[in-house]
Amino acid sequence: MSALRNQHLSYSRLSRFEACPLSYKLHYLDKHTAEPGIPLSFGKALHAVLERLLQEVVDIEYVGRLSEERALQLYREEWAASGLSGLDLFQQGLAILQDFVRQQGRVDARDILAVEKEFRLPVGPFTVLGFIDRVDWVDDETVHVMDYKSNHQLFTREELDSSLQLSLYALAARRMWPWAKKVRLSMWMLRHGIRQETTRTEEQLDAALAYVETLGQQMEKAESFPARLNPNCVYCDHRRDCPAYARALEGQRGIVCEDTADLESVSRERQEVTHLAKILGARKAELEDVLRAHLAEQDELVLAGTRYRMFNTTSLDYPLEPTVAVLARATGLPREELVQRLASVEKKALEALLKEAGKRLGTARIALLKAELDSLAAKHHSPRFWAKEVA
């Protein structure tokens, strides 16, 4: 093992090499100091709170409801240590933890098999090192592996069912709890208060092992480590040392399609433009945040021939009952007809209400309720362009 470039593999190493070989080289081979962004630091703080909260349950063999007060105390400690700042972000974390505690409900230490469990999985000449956030006992044949995620977006079914991270967790769980004939796998989406669940077949696990060994060999034999622009460049902790990112900030293009009949060339240029747009958009937002901070103290700024001001936009939301009453008196139309023609339920408001109700009614009843409501909804279809990188 000493002859290997990587002392061990991990999901983080594998996924970083997949996304961008240069980022992998800077982080793991050159040992550059990382510059973790706010999303990563925020996620780590939440993970630390949940780890400590559940480990205390195990340590004292606790049975009962989790304590919101204890969660808040731990959150304050992790927040102070993380270097994070901003009331809005602090409140986001607080709301996430409160929702977690309420959703978790009653806990029994005897059902928690592991918290932040380390595993070492042999794969060919390599050892994959990892940590599982949580493993619960379900019954005498089943364990439930959970990974906490603070992502804003939910995973698609395809992403969930093909996640290499969850495949590695399934393999590790089978090794650590050989009595378990079934392994349930979940991404616990903290911002959404739901667990997205999947499983793995024997064929899927065999394919994951083969892929990890193949990718590990690629990492060992690689002689060049090109930068690869991708949608996550704006979050990369080594973007300041990346020449491709620097060129992207300058708007430099590497691919220009000369012949639009060449669809391969069209696709390559489109992907590059997509990545550049995201990088430049994120940079624009950073610069605007600086200007907003100054506009909080003065009415306007005139800089480089541009005038900047803050202003409020106004939109009107008409309350249903009073509006219908006024219209009924003025037009003589029946209330039922007016409601039918004017009223609709805003999707985000409905989802927020269902999430709140879920704390009382439970996941199963909310799922049935949502299905019933969806059957009432009017469905509109329109063409939409969709694209996803496959390699």
Secondary structure as GFF3:
##gff-version 3
##sequence-region A 1 391
A	DSSP	alpha_helix	11	19	.	.	.	ID=ss1
A	DSSP	alpha_helix	21	24	.	.	.	ID=ss2
A	DSSP	pi_helix	25	29	.	.	.	ID=ss3
A	DSSP	alpha_helix	38	59	.	.	.	ID=ss4
A	DSSP	beta_strand	63	65	.	.	.	ID=ss5
A	DSSP	alpha_helix	68	82	.	.	.	ID=ss6
A	DSSP	alpha_helix	87	104	.	.	.	ID=ss7
A	DSSP	beta_strand	106	108	.	.	.	ID=ss8
A	DSSP	three_ten_helix	109	111	.	.	.	ID=ss9
A	DSSP	beta_strand	112	123	.	.	.	ID=ss10
A	DSSP	beta_strand	126	139	.	.	.	ID=ss11
A	DSSP	beta_strand	142	149	.	.	.	ID=ss12
A	DSSP	alpha_helix	157	161	.	.	.	ID=ss13
A	DSSP	alpha_helix	164	176	.	.	.	ID=ss14
A	DSSP	beta_strand	182	189	.	.	.	ID=ss15
A	DSSP	beta_strand	194	198	.	.	.	ID=ss16
A	DSSP	alpha_helix	202	221	.	.	.	ID=ss17
A	DSSP	three_ten_helix	233	235	.	.	.	ID=ss18
A	DSSP	three_ten_helix	239	241	.	.	.	ID=ss19
A	DSSP	alpha_helix	243	249	.	.	.	ID=ss20
A	DSSP	alpha_helix	263	295	.	.	.	ID=ss21
A	DSSP	beta_strand	300	303	.	.	.	ID=ss22
A	DSSP	beta_strand	306	309	.	.	.	ID=ss23
A	DSSP	alpha_helix	320	331	.	.	.	ID=ss24
A	DSSP	alpha_helix	335	342	.	.	.	ID=ss25
A	DSSP	alpha_helix	347	361	.	.	.	ID=ss26
A	DSSP	alpha_helix	363	376	.	.	.	ID=ss27
###
